[in-house]
Amino acid sequence: MAGSSEPTRVMVAVNESSIKGYPHPSISSCAAFDWMLSKLVRSNTGGFHLLFLHVQVPDEDGFDDMDSIYASPADFQTMKQRDKIRGIHLLEYFVNQCHQLEIKCEAWIKQGDPKEVICSEVKRVQPDLLVVGSRGLGPFQRVFVGTVSEFCVKHADCPVITIKRKADEAPQDPVDD
């Protein structure tokens, strides 16, 4: 853990809303961030250094709204640029809030499988704590969807706090976020 004079480094894994899409943060990400501010940071804004990580999951075929049959190198470049911009706008939401509260923070984007990338980044960055949101899926849904938060609890090289979204904020389909 950080010494008494060093701020506590908290990594917060965030993702986009599956309902609203980019640049809107997911319900779970907002719940985790809000919990962290109210229960950990409180008024000790100088005692924390927040590390925001967004992991973008590449499409299986590399395209969402383009016809892959007619793709050119320029199409791939356009997609990469679009994804980067979307991720930056998502992170901007959290960074702007930290700036307003005068909390030191950093933010970055990686690509890959979120659970693997988060644990890899924890190993690389060595935060004091990892905070992740949880959709609160039931056992049946977890089998088919899987949960990033459960994986991180088991495999991250630091303490992990998972924050469930509030019941009144959960969409009709709990897989949505």
Salt bridges, closest charged atoms under 4 A:
GLU16 OE1 - HIS54 NE2 3.97
ASP64 OD2 - ARG82 NH2 3.24
ASP64 OD2 - ARG86 NH1 3.77
ASP65 OD1 - ARG82 NH1 3.24
ASP83 OD1 - ARG82 NH2 3.41
GLU92 OE1 - HIS89 ND1 3.26
GLU106 OE2 - HIS49 NE2 2.85
ASP113 OD2 - LYS115 NZ 3.21
GLU121 OE1 - ARG124 NH2 2.73
GLU150 OE2 - ARG142 NE 3.08
ASP157 OD2 - LYS123 NZ 3.66
ASP177 OD1 - ARG165 NH1 2.89
